Amino acid sequence: MTNRSNPSPGTLTLIGSGEMSRSMGKAHRAVMSRIPGTVRAVFLDTPAGFELNADEISARAVEYFAQRLQTQLKVASFKSAMVATPSAVAGALTKLRKANYIFAGPGSPTYAVRNWRDTVIFDTVTRRLADGAHLVLASAAAIAVGRYALPVYEIYKVGEPPQWIRGLDLLGPYGLDLAIIPHWNNAEGGTHDTRYCFIGEPRLRLLEGNLPDSATILGIDEYTACILDLGSSQGHVLGAGQVTIRRGGSEQTFPGDTVFTFDQLKGLQPFKTQNDTRTHSTPPQARERIEPPSPGLSPDWSIPLDTRGDDLADTKTLIELLVEVRDQLRANKQWALADEIRDRLSALGVTLEDGPTTTTWRRN
């Protein structure tokens, strides 16, 4: 029999956004490369279980894994702790117990916390992680597993005062006291600050003041992944943006393809410049993103032009594709979207020049 008395724990991957985008395929593949033999992947649908299109989200995840990752993804459905039948719970548990790759993502952080807490489902996820399985959590699911969880919708949409709720503290047994904030560099607000998962800097500072001295905020940019290796006590950053470790108003950032230690997350190692990191006394400004021109387009246009390590290494190809899309939008008289692409490219240092028959571009 195999000795399982001291199994090596797996990895927890936290994704800031774009968990089913083209660019984040590299992060999924990086985690899968750690699995010897067959990848047994499962999607846990709880965070979006309250949404009427929850099954569509699951179906999109299954399709993404099949097309982008050539991997079968099974759905462990546990939409609600209150209404789940014994047979449904048993079915989800069977899949989770066999899985070595567990994926969950969009939805509501508070809903995920409420429906995972003190359940055999989340207990099984926790045990699988401790036994060497790999857990990949994005957006709402990532927030939920910190010790301090951010009720994003309640603050941003409902207007409740900035506050933390008690999270699931998945990493507490590994010595980490974290508040996890994805969408760290969000810029969707345009004229108002939507960094730090839409709450903005003033609210972030209020929330930070309510954390104990032992706590660390782990911020993850959009289209960026942070792989926490629980066996080696290291974090590895992948993707277009960076990961931010913030304590008491000071922070250190780690761009893609760099590594940090759990001692830095615990505050046991002072902030210092290493691995091409930068230390800040104030929050970094959000990066510009190119929004998808239309939901019907399959490529992921939301990757910054300075990105590293994604599938489009040649930014010239990306620019030319965007120019082509803009030409099609102009031909269809969709002027607002065409102008948006031009303005976003201009902000990134690329000027478009419209001629009588073609559009040319140049770097500023």
C-alpha positions in Angstrom: 0.0 0.0 0.0 1.1 3.6 -0.6 2.2 5.5 2.4 -0.1 8.5 2.7 0.8 9.5 6.3 2.8 12.6 5.1 1.5 13.5 1.6 3.0 16.5 -0.1 0.4 19.3 -0.6 -0.4 20.5 -4.1 -0.6 24.0 -5.5 -3.2 26.8 -5.1 -3.4 29.0 -8.2 -5.2 32.3 -7.9 -6.2 34.1 -11.1 -7.0 37.8 -11.2 -9.4 37.5 -14.1 -9.7 35.9 -17.6 -9.6 32.4 -16.2 -11.1 31.1 -19.4 -9.2 33.4 -21.8 -6.6 32.5 -24.4 -3.8 34.2 -22.4 -4.5 32.2 -19.2 -4.1 28.9 -21.0 -0.5 29.1 -20.2 -1.3 29.2 -16.4 -3.6 26.2 -16.7 -1.0 24.3 -18.6 1.7 25.2 -16.1 -0.3 23.7 -13.3 -1.2 20.6 -15.3 2.5 20.0 -16.1 3.0 19.3 -12.4 0.6 16.4 -12.6 2.2 13.0 -13.4 0.0 10.9 -15.6 -3.6 11.7 -16.5 -5.1 15.1 -15.6 -8.5 14.5 -13.9 -10.0 17.9 -14.0 -13.2 19.0 -12.3 -15.1 22.3 -12.3 -16.9 23.2 -9.1 -19.9 25.5 -9.9 -20.8 26.9 -6.4 -19.7 30.6 -6.7 -22.1 31.2 -9.5 -24.7 28.7 -8.3 -27.3 31.5 -7.7 -27.1 32.8 -11.3 -29.8 31.6 -13.8 -27.0 30.9 -16.3 -24.9 28.8 -14.0 -25.1 25.8 -16.2 -24.0 27.9 -19.2 -20.9 29.0 -17.3 -20.1 25.3 -16.5 -20.6 24.4 -20.2 -18.3 27.2 -21.3 -15.6 25.9 -18.9 -16.0 22.4 -20.3 -15.6 23.8 -23.8 -12.6 25.9 -22.9 -10.8 22.9 -21.4 -11.6 20.8 -24.5 -10.6 23.3 -27.1 -7.8 25.2 -25.4 -6.2 22.6 -23.2 -7.3 19.3 -24.9 -8.4 18.1 -21.5 -11.7 16.7 -20.3 -13.4 18.7 -17.6 -16.1 17.2 -15.5 -18.6 19.3 -13.6 -19.1 18.7 -9.9 -22.3 20.5 -9.4 -23.0 22.0 -5.9 -25.0 25.1 -6.6 -26.5 25.6 -3.1 -25.8 24.0 0.2 -29.5 24.5 1.2 -31.1 22.8 -1.8 -28.5 20.1 -2.8 -30.0 16.6 -2.6 -28.0 13.8 -1.0 -27.6 12.2 -4.4 -26.3 15.4 -5.9 -23.8 15.8 -3.1 -22.7 12.2 -3.5 -22.2 12.7 -7.2 -20.1 15.9 -6.7 -18.0 14.2 -4.0 -17.2 11.2 -6.2 -15.8 13.5 -8.9 -13.9 15.7 -6.4 -12.3 12.8 -4.6 -10.9 11.5 -7.9 -9.8 14.9 -9.2 -6.2 16.1 -9.2 -7.2 19.4 -10.8 -10.1 21.4 -9.3 -11.2 24.6 -10.9 -13.7 27.2 -9.7 -14.2 30.9 -10.5 -16.8 33.5 -11.3 -19.7 34.4 -9.2 -20.2 36.0 -5.8 -17.5 35.8 -3.0 -20.1 36.0 -0.2 -22.3 33.4 -1.8 -19.3 31.0 -2.2 -18.3 31.5 1.4 -21.9 30.9 2.6 -22.4 27.7 0.6 -18.9 26.2 1.1 -18.5 26.9 4.8 -18.8 23.8 7.0 -19.8 21.5 4.1 -18.4 18.1 3.1 -17.8 19.6 -0.3 -15.3 22.2 0.8 -13.8 19.9 3.3 -13.1 17.4 0.5 -11.5 20.2 -1.6 -9.3 21.1 1.3 -8.3 17.5 1.8 -7.5 17.0 -1.9 -5.3 20.1 -1.8 -3.4 18.7 1.2 -3.0 15.3 -0.5 -1.4 16.8 -3.6 -4.2 17.9 -5.9 -4.0 21.2 -7.6 -6.7 23.9 -6.9 -7.2 26.7 -9.4 -9.5 29.6 -8.2 -10.3 32.8 -10.0 -12.1 36.0 -9.1 -14.9 35.3 -6.6 -13.6 31.9 -5.6 -10.1 33.4 -5.0 -11.6 36.0 -2.7 -13.6 33.5 -0.7 -10.7 31.3 0.4 -8.8 34.1 2.2 -9.1 34.5 5.9 -10.6 37.9 5.2 -13.1 38.0 2.3 -14.1 41.1 0.4 -17.9 41.4 -0.1 -17.4 43.2 -3.5 -21.0 43.5 -4.7 -22.3 44.5 -1.3 -19.8 47.4 -1.2 -19.6 48.4 -4.8 -23.2 47.8 -6.0 -25.3 48.0 -2.8 -23.4 50.7 -1.0 -22.7 48.9 2.3 -19.8 50.3 4.3 -16.3 48.9 3.6 -15.9 45.8 5.7 -14.4 42.3 5.6 -16.4 39.1 6.1 -14.9 35.9 7.6 -13.5 33.9 4.7 -12.8 30.2 4.5 -9.1 30.6 5.5 -7.9 27.8 3.2 -4.3 28.9 3.7 -4.4 29.3 7.4 -3.0 25.8 8.0 0.0 26.8 5.9 0.8 29.8 8.0 -0.6 32.4 5.7 -3.0 35.1 7.0 -4.4 36.6 3.7 -6.9 38.8 2.2 -7.0 37.9 -1.5 -8.0 40.7 -4.0 -8.2 39.8 -7.7 -8.9 42.5 -10.4 -6.2 44.5 -8.6 -5.5 46.8 -11.6 -9.0 47.0 -12.9 -9.6 50.2 -15.0 -13.2 49.7 -16.1 -14.4 52.8 -14.2 -12.8 55.2 -16.6 -13.5 58.4 -14.7 -13.6 56.8 -11.3 -11.2 54.5 -9.5 -12.1 50.8 -9.8 -8.8 49.3 -8.9 -8.6 46.7 -6.1 -11.6 44.7 -7.4 -13.7 47.7 -8.1 -13.6 49.3 -4.6 -11.0 52.0 -5.4 -8.1 53.3 -3.2 -10.2 55.2 -0.6 -12.1 52.1 0.4 -9.0 50.0 0.2 -7.3 52.1 2.8 -10.3 51.9 5.1 -10.4 48.2 4.7 -6.7 47.9 5.3 -7.0 49.8 8.6 -9.4 47.1 9.8 -7.0 44.2 9.3 -4.8 42.9 12.1 -1.0 43.5 11.9 -0.5 39.8 11.0 -2.6 40.1 7.8 -1.3 40.5 4.3 -3.2 41.7 1.2 -2.4 39.6 -1.8 -3.4 41.6 -5.0 -3.5 39.9 -8.3 -3.8 41.8 -11.6 -6.2 40.9 -14.3 -5.1 38.2 -16.7 -2.4 37.2 -14.2 -2.0 34.0 -12.2 -0.2 33.4 -8.9 0.7 29.8 -8.3 1.3 29.1 -4.6 3.4 26.0 -4.2 2.4 24.7 -0.7 5.3 22.2 -0.7 8.1 24.6 -1.5 6.5 27.7 0.2 7.0 29.8 -2.9 4.8 31.8 -5.2 5.3 32.0 -9.0 3.7 34.8 -11.1 2.5 34.2 -14.7 0.6 36.4 -17.1 0.2 39.9 -18.3 0.3 41.8 -15.0 1.8 41.5 -11.6 1.1 40.3 -8.1 1.2 42.7 -5.2 2.1 41.9 -1.6 0.8 44.7 0.6 1.1 45.2 4.4 0.3 48.4 6.3 0.2 50.6 3.3 3.5 49.5 1.8 3.7 47.0 -1.0 6.0 45.1 -3.2 5.1 44.0 -6.8 6.2 40.9 -8.7 5.8 40.9 -12.5 5.4 37.8 -14.6 7.9 35.0 -14.4 9.2 36.0 -11.0 9.1 34.2 -7.7 8.4 35.3 -4.1 8.6 33.4 -0.8 5.9 32.6 1.8 8.1 34.5 4.3 7.4 37.6 2.3 3.7 36.9 2.5 4.0 36.3 6.2 5.9 39.6 6.7 8.9 37.7 8.0 11.1 39.0 5.2 11.3 42.8 4.6 10.3 44.3 1.3 13.3 44.7 -1.0 14.0 45.0 -4.6 14.7 41.6 -6.2 13.6 39.6 -9.2 12.9 42.8 -11.0 10.3 43.8 -8.4 9.3 47.3 -7.3 8.5 48.6 -3.9 5.7 51.2 -3.6 4.4 53.4 -0.8 1.2 54.1 -2.8 -0.9 51.8 -5.0 0.4 51.4 -8.6 -1.7 52.8 -11.4 -3.9 50.4 -13.3 -2.7 49.3 -16.7 -4.8 50.1 -19.8 -6.6 47.1 -21.3 -8.1 46.6 -24.8 -11.7 45.6 -24.3 -13.2 43.0 -26.7 -14.8 44.8 -29.6 -17.7 42.4 -29.6 -18.8 39.3 -27.7 -18.7 37.2 -30.9 -14.9 37.4 -31.4 -13.1 34.4 -30.2 -9.5 35.8 -29.7 -8.8 37.4 -26.3 -8.3 41.2 -27.0 -7.9 42.2 -23.4 -4.2 41.4 -23.1 -2.0 44.5 -22.7 0.4 45.1 -25.6 3.4 44.9 -23.2 2.4 41.4 -22.0 4.9 38.7 -21.6 4.6 35.0 -21.7 1.2 34.6 -23.4 0.3 32.9 -26.7 0.8 36.1 -28.7 4.5 36.7 -28.3 4.6 39.0 -31.4 2.8 42.2 -30.6 2.9 43.2 -34.2 0.5 40.4 -35.0 -1.9 41.5 -32.3 -1.8 45.1 -33.5 -2.5 44.1 -37.1 -5.4 41.9 -36.0 -6.9 44.8 -34.0 -6.5 47.1 -37.1 -8.3 44.5 -39.2 -11.1 44.2 -36.6 -11.4 48.0 -36.5 -11.7 48.1 -40.3 -14.6 45.7 -40.1 -16.3 47.7 -37.4 -16.0 50.9 -39.6 -17.4 49.1 -42.6 -20.4 48.1 -40.4 -20.7 51.7 -39.2 -19.9 50.8 -35.6 -18.0 54.0 -35.1 -18.0 54.0 -31.3 -16.3 50.6 -31.0 -13.8 51.5 -33.8 -12.9 54.8 -32.1 -12.5 52.9 -28.8 -9.9 50.6 -30.4 -8.1 53.6 -31.9 -8.0 55.4 -28.6 -6.9 52.4 -26.5 -4.1 51.7 -29.0 -3.1 55.4 -28.9 -2.8 55.2 -25.1 -0.5 52.3 -25.5 1.8 54.2 -27.9 0.3 53.0 -31.2 -1.0 55.6 -33.7 -3.5 54.6 -36.5 -3.6 56.6 -39.7 -6.7 56.1 -41.9 -6.1 56.3 -45.6 -8.5 56.3 -48.5 -8.5 52.5 -48.7 -6.4 51.1 -45.9 -5.3 51.9 -42.3 -1.7 52.0 -41.4 -0.1 52.1 -37.9 3.1 53.2 -36.3 4.6 53.2 -32.8 5.0 56.6 -31.2 
